[in-house]
Amino acid sequence: MTLAKQFAAYSKWRTQLSAGLEAFRKCLSENELSDAQTEQRIQQLLEKLREDRLNVAFVAEFSRGKSELINAIFFADYGNRMLPSTAGRTTMCPTELMYNPSKPPGIELLPIQTRETNASISEYKRFPDEWKVVPLNIKSADSMQEALRSVSEVVRVTPEIAEKLGFASSSKESAVVRVADDGMVEIPNWRHAIINFPHPLLKQGLVILDTPGLNAIGAEPELTLSQLPNAHAVLFILAADTGV
């Protein structure tokens, strides 16, 4: 059985189970057998089924073809690279590729300045006003490409601000964030991005986490590594000519 068929079968099972729970709740209500605790438990089960997703993280060093692979799997029909994958334009912040039918296609971007707080990304997901939303016109390849470039945006700040946001800076070649000749440093403009896209696999509950290259200049490894515990599986991409 192919991966797509396995996802389809699992999605069908979830739908049938949800319908069964709804029928059970209705039966209890009609026969006056329900109570607040039972109702709450059934509602929790229904919400769990709706939110049940398979999270797969794509991890690699800089320029190993990670974003190219995601482009080939999810955006091949557009005949062009949708996610930034050329030198200097790769993923700069962890990016979730998923589908939420309750929202229109679009990109939600969490500003990097939110790292000044102690709130996690999961907590910020409960506050939509904190995110910038970029609409996605899925019928236009050019419009899609332009909108998706936003995930690779950077901002120039002073070393002090970079340090405050958790980016260690230095003038050394080995530094994660290097200080330029003008005394400024480049850091990702966004802390996290969520792309809502109606691909068949994503509709069935698959979530892809595209992470910044672990050794990319200007990308803090913590932005990648902090997301991995939330993944059910991690796919580490290597280049055949370079190895690990």
N, C-alpha and C positions, 0 to 999 in steps of 0.2 A: 504494500500500500504506500503511495507517495505521501510526502509531507502534507501537501495540500488536501488530500483525501482524509488524512488523519485529523487535521484541523477541522475539516468539515464535519467529520463524524463526532468529534468532541463538542463542536458547537451545537450540533443537532441534539446531542445528549443533554447539554445544559438547558437548551430551550424546552425539551420535553420534561425535564425535572422541574423547571420553573413553572410550567403549566400544571404539573401534578401538584405542586405546593399551593398554587392559586386555587385549584379545585378543592384541595383538602381544607384550606382556610374558609372557602365558601361553604363547604359542608358543615364545618364546625359552627359557623355563624348561623346558618339556617336552622340548625338543631339546638341552638343555644348552649353549645358545649365549649365555646371559646371563652378565654379570659385575657386580661391584659398581658400576663406573662407569656402565654402561648402565642398571642398575636405578635408580641415583640420578637419572640424567637423566630417565628416564621418570616417576619419582615427582615430580620438579620440574615437569614439563610438566602432569601431572594436577592438582597443587596450583594451578598458574597458571590452569588452566581453571576450577577451582572458585572461585577468588578473583577472576576477571575480572569487573569491574563497570564500569558507565558512571556517572561522578560528574558531576552537574549542580548548580551552585551558584546559589541565588536571592539576588540582591543588590538592595538598594534603600535609600533614605533612610527615616527614621522615618515610619510610618503612610502607606505608599504602596500597601498592599494585598497585600504579599508573602505574609504568612501566610494571608490570605483566599484567595489563589489556590491555595496548597497545600491548604488545607481543602477547596476545591471539587474539586480533582483526586483527592485520596486519601481524603477522609472524607465525601463527599457522601451516602453511604448512611445515615449516622447522622442526617441532617436537622438538624444543629446544628454550630456551630463547635467543633472539637476542640482545635486549637492555639490558644493565647491570641492574640487579635487586636484586643481592645478597647484603648482608650487606657490607658496605664500597665500593661498586662498583655501586652505583646508579647514576642517572643523576646529573651532577655537574654544568651544564650550560643549559640555555633554549635551547631546541632542536626542530626545526621545521621538521615535517615529511610530505613530499609533493611529487608531481611529476611534473617535468618540461621536456616535451618531447624534448626540444631543447638541453638538456644536458644528458650525459650518467649517469647511476646509480653511486652515490658516496656521499661522506660526505664533506661538506664545513665547515671549522672551522676558526672562527675569534679569533685571539690571545687575551688574556686577557689584554695585554699591550695597546691595542687600547683604553682602558678606560682612558688613560692619556689625550686623546684628547676630544674635545667637540662634535665630530661627533657622530651621532646616528647610530644604527644598520641599519636603513633604508638607511642612506647615504652611509654606507660602502658597502651595497649590490650593489651599482653602480660601485664599484671598485674591480673587481674579483682578482686582483693581491694581495690584502691585505689578502686574505683567503688561508688557506692551504687546498688542495684537496686530499682526500683519496678515491681511486676507490673502488667500491663495486662489488664483483663477486656474483651476485644473484643466480648463479647456485650451489654455494658451501656454505652450512650452516656454516662450520667451518671458512671459509674465511670471511663470513658476520659477524660472531660473533666476530672475532678478530678485524675487522675494526671498528665495532660499539663500542668496548671498549674505543675507543679514546674519546668519549663524556664524560667519567668519569675520564679523566686524571687530575691530580693535579700537582702543582709545589710548591716547597719549596722556600720561600723568607724571607727576613728580615721583621720585623714588620714595619719598615719605608716604605719599598716598598709596603707592603700590604695596609698601610694607604694611600699612594699616589694613589693606584688603587681603593680606596674607600671601603676597607675592614677594619672595626674597629677591632683591635686585643687586647687581654687581656689574662692574666694568669688565670682568673676566670673561673669556670665551666660553667657559663651561657653565656660566650662570644661566639659570632658567629664564630670568628676565634681565636683559642687558641694558645698561645705561648708555644712551646714545651720546654723541659729541655735544649735543645741545643740553644735556643734563636731564632729558626726559626718557621715559620708558614706555613701551607698548604692552598693554595687557588686554585680555579679552573684554569686549564691551558688555558681554552677557554672561551671567552665572549659569544659566540653564535655558534650554530651548525645547519646546514641545511642538512637533509638527503633526497636525491632524490631517490625515490623507486617506481617502477611501480605497485602499488597495484590498483585493479579496482576502489575502492572508491576514492583514491588519484587522479587517472586519470580523475575523473569527477569533480575535483575542491575542494575536501576536504583537509584542512590543519590542522594537529594536532600539537599543541604546548605542548611538554612535559617539565614541569618546575621542577627545583630542589625542594626537600622537604623544606617547609618553615622553619622547625626547624632543618635542617641538619647541622651538624658541618662542617664548611668550605664553606657553601653556603650562600652568602649574599642575604637576602630577596629581595633587590632591583632588583636583577637579574630576579626574578620571577615577582614581582609586577609591574615593569616598562613595562612588556610585555602584561599585561592583557587588557589595553585599546584598543589594536589592535584586540582583539578576538570578534567574534560575539556571542559566547556562552562560558560559563565557567562551567566545570564539576568538582565539588569538591568531592574527594573520601575520604570516612571515613572507619575506621575499626570498625566492629560491636562490638568488645570486648573492644575498648578504647574510642570510641566516639570522641567528638571534644576536 
